[in-house]
Amino acid sequence: DTGVSQDPRHKITKRGQNVTFRCDPISEHNRLYWYRQTLGQGPEFLTYFQNEAQLEKSRLLSDRFSAERPKGSFSTLEIQRTEQGDSAMYLCASSSRRGVEQFFGPGTRLTVL
Amino acid sequence: AQSVTQPDIHITVSEGASLELRCNYSYGATPYLFWYVQSPGQGLQLLLKYFSGDTLVQGIKGFEAEFKRSQSSFNLRKPSVHWSDAAEYFCAVGAGPHGGSQGNLIFGKGTKLSVKP
C-alpha cells in the first residue's frame, strides 16, 4: 500500500475564491472520510463515503462545501466562496470494509487571505 | 453525545523518563478507543486501539494504553520516552470499528509532548 495521498499539500487563496482538494485512499479501501483540523484542535468530522455513496455529513459542512467520490476511488472536496474561517488543515482518511482503523493522509493546509 | 477530553494541553518530560497522557471519554456503550500521534505538519498515525478483551493494549513505538471502564479513561503510557516521541497525541472514540453512527471518530483536542534532553 502506498498510503493515503492528498493534493495539494498547501493552498493559499484569497477570500471569495473556490478551491478543490483531492484525496486518493489506499487502494481497495471502500470507506473514505474528510476531517478538518484547526490550530490547537483535534480533527473534526466533515463527511464520509462508502464506495461512491456519501452516507453522512456533519453540520460543519456548510452549503459552500461539497464532496464527491464519483467512482468510489479518489475523492474531491470543494469549498466555494472561501472565507478566512475556512483556513485549516483538511485531512482525508480511509478504511477497508473489514478494517478497524482509519488511515490518514498528510493533509492539505488551506490558508485564506 | 460522544466526547473526548484530554486534560493536559502540553506536557514536558525528560528523555528516558516515563510518560502518561490522560484521556477521558463520554459514551453510553462500550466504545472503540484509539490513540493517534501527529508530527508537525503531518497526518495522523495510529499508535494503538481498543475494542474489547484485555484492557491493557500494546501499540507501536513502545506505547501501551489501559482501558478503565469505571473511570471512563484510556490513558497512554510509555516507560521511557525518546526525543523522537515529541509530537502531538490525540485520543479518539468511535461507536464501531469504523467510527460512530456517522462513520466518524470523535477526537480530543490533543496533548503536545515536548522532550527535554
Boltz contact constraints between the chains, C-beta under 6 A:
constraints:
  - contact:
      token1: [A, 31]
      token2: [B, 98]
      max_distance: 6.0
  - contact:
      token1: [A, 41]
      token2: [B, 109]
      max_distance: 6.0
  - contact:
      token1: [A, 42]
      token2: [B, 90]
      max_distance: 6.0
  - contact:
      token1: [A, 42]
      token2: [B, 107]
      max_distance: 6.0
  - contact:
      token1: [A, 42]
      token2: [B, 108]
      max_distance: 6.0
  - contact:
      token1: [A, 42]
      token2: [B, 109]
      max_distance: 6.0
  - contact:
      token1: [A, 42]
      token2: [B, 110]
      max_distance: 6.0
  - contact:
      token1: [A, 43]
      token2: [B, 107]
      max_distance: 6.0
  - contact:
      token1: [A, 45]
      token2: [B, 104]
      max_distance: 6.0
  - contact:
      token1: [A, 48]
      token2: [B, 103]
      max_distance: 6.0
  - contact:
      token1: [A, 56]
      token2: [B, 102]
      max_distance: 6.0
  - contact:
      token1: [A, 56]
      token2: [B, 103]
      max_distance: 6.0
  - contact:
      token1: [A, 95]
      token2: [B, 98]
      max_distance: 6.0
  - contact:
      token1: [A, 100]
      token2: [B, 97]
      max_distance: 6.0
  - contact:
      token1: [A, 101]
      token2: [B, 46]
      max_distance: 6.0
  - contact:
      token1: [A, 101]
      token2: [B, 49]
      max_distance: 6.0
  - contact:
      token1: [A, 104]
      token2: [B, 43]
      max_distance: 6.0
  - contact:
      token1: [A, 104]
      token2: [B, 44]
      max_distance: 6.0
  - contact:
      token1: [A, 105]
      token2: [B, 43]
      max_distance: 6.0
  - contact:
      token1: [A, 106]
      token2: [B, 42]
      max_distance: 6.0
  - contact:
      token1: [A, 106]
      token2: [B, 43]
      max_distance: 6.0
  - contact:
      token1: [A, 107]
      token2: [B, 43]
      max_distance: 6.0
